[in-house]
């Protein structure tokens, strides 16, 4: 066989081997992340986000989809950044609510909250929920 052909085959084999290795690493990380996420409840995750904020849990925690959990975690991260003073996670029969209290003297709080939560409004609507500020 010609040397150029062998070099091309070697380059293709190297590329395929790298792609397979990357895919296997990604799948392993994804499975690890997924198993870690299933082992911790939403209430526990929110409690770890709200370190200095009182979090109250009402109702019995239920299994949630990853997308719903992600939405609530993102909301909690934003609330923690703007110094939420109290938060309540409420599990009802067919709904889940997260209520928060923010103590501030700022007049433009409504605008700031709209800016912070802008991307999450769409996600909440896509998941069949409602995000109220």
C-alpha positions as CSV (number, residue, x, y, z in Angstrom):
1,X,0.0,0.0,0.0
2,X,1.1,3.5,-0.6
3,X,2.4,5.6,2.3
4,X,-0.1,8.4,1.9
5,X,-3.0,6.0,2.2
6,X,-1.6,4.5,5.4
7,X,-1.1,8.0,6.9
8,X,-4.7,8.9,6.1
9,X,-6.0,5.7,7.6
10,X,-3.9,6.3,10.7
11,X,-5.2,9.9,11.0
12,X,-8.8,8.7,10.7
13,X,-8.3,5.9,13.3
14,X,-6.7,8.4,15.7
15,X,-9.7,10.8,15.2
16,X,-12.2,8.0,15.8
17,X,-10.4,6.8,18.9
18,X,-10.4,10.3,20.3
19,X,-14.1,10.8,19.5
20,X,-15.0,7.4,21.2
21,X,-12.9,8.3,24.3
22,X,-14.5,11.7,24.6
23,X,-18.0,10.2,24.2
24,X,-17.3,7.6,26.9
25,X,-15.9,10.2,29.3
26,X,-19.0,12.4,28.7
27,X,-21.4,9.5,29.3
28,X,-19.6,8.6,32.5
29,X,-19.7,12.2,33.8
30,X,-23.4,12.4,32.8
31,X,-24.3,9.2,34.7
32,X,-22.3,10.4,37.7
33,X,-24.0,13.8,37.7
34,X,-27.4,12.2,37.2
35,X,-26.9,9.7,40.1
36,X,-25.7,12.5,42.4
37,X,-28.7,14.6,41.5
38,X,-31.1,11.8,42.3
39,X,-29.6,11.2,45.7
40,X,-30.3,14.7,46.9
41,X,-33.8,16.2,47.2
42,X,-34.8,19.6,45.9
43,X,-35.2,20.8,49.5
44,X,-31.7,19.8,50.4
45,X,-30.3,21.5,47.3
46,X,-32.1,24.7,48.1
47,X,-31.0,24.6,51.7
48,X,-27.4,24.4,50.5
49,X,-27.9,27.4,48.2
50,X,-29.7,29.4,51.0
51,X,-27.0,29.2,53.6
52,X,-28.0,32.3,55.5
53,X,-31.6,32.3,54.5
54,X,-34.3,30.5,56.4
55,X,-35.9,27.9,54.1
56,X,-39.2,26.3,55.1
57,X,-40.5,23.1,53.5
58,X,-44.3,22.6,53.4
59,X,-45.8,19.3,52.3
60,X,-44.1,16.1,51.3
61,X,-41.3,16.2,48.8
62,X,-41.9,14.5,45.5
63,X,-39.7,13.3,42.7
64,X,-39.3,16.0,40.1
65,X,-38.0,16.0,36.5
66,X,-34.5,17.3,36.0
67,X,-35.8,20.4,34.1
68,X,-38.2,21.4,36.9
69,X,-35.4,20.9,39.5
70,X,-33.1,23.0,37.4
71,X,-35.7,25.8,37.2
72,X,-36.1,25.9,40.9
73,X,-32.4,25.8,41.6
74,X,-31.8,28.7,39.2
75,X,-34.5,30.7,40.9
76,X,-32.9,29.9,44.3
77,X,-29.4,31.0,43.0
78,X,-30.9,34.3,41.9
79,X,-32.7,34.8,45.2
80,X,-29.6,34.0,47.2
81,X,-27.6,36.6,45.1
82,X,-30.1,39.4,45.9
83,X,-30.2,38.5,49.6
84,X,-33.5,36.8,50.0
85,X,-34.4,36.9,53.7
86,X,-37.0,34.1,53.8
87,X,-38.0,31.3,51.4
88,X,-40.8,28.7,51.5
89,X,-41.0,25.6,49.3
90,X,-44.5,24.4,49.1
91,X,-45.5,20.9,47.7
92,X,-49.1,20.8,46.8
93,X,-51.0,17.9,45.1
94,X,-50.4,19.1,41.5
95,X,-48.1,22.0,41.9
96,X,-44.9,23.2,43.5
97,X,-44.4,26.8,44.7
98,X,-41.4,28.7,45.9
99,X,-42.2,31.9,47.8
100,X,-39.6,34.4,48.8
101,X,-39.3,37.5,50.8
102,X,-36.8,40.2,50.0
103,X,-36.3,43.1,52.3
104,X,-35.1,46.2,50.5
105,X,-35.6,49.9,50.3
106,X,-34.9,50.0,46.6
107,X,-37.6,51.6,44.4
108,X,-36.5,49.8,41.3
109,X,-36.7,46.3,42.7
110,X,-39.5,45.2,40.3
111,X,-37.3,46.1,37.3
112,X,-34.3,44.4,38.8
113,X,-36.2,41.2,39.4
114,X,-37.6,41.2,35.9
115,X,-34.1,41.5,34.6
116,X,-32.8,38.7,36.8
117,X,-35.6,36.3,36.0
118,X,-36.0,37.2,32.3
119,X,-34.6,33.9,30.9
120,X,-36.5,31.8,33.5
121,X,-39.9,33.1,32.5
122,X,-39.6,31.3,29.2
123,X,-38.4,28.1,30.8
124,X,-41.2,28.1,33.3
125,X,-43.8,28.6,30.6
126,X,-42.2,25.8,28.5
127,X,-42.5,23.5,31.5
128,X,-46.2,24.4,31.9
129,X,-45.6,26.6,34.9
130,X,-45.8,30.2,35.9
131,X,-43.1,32.4,37.3
132,X,-44.4,35.4,39.2
133,X,-42.3,38.2,40.5
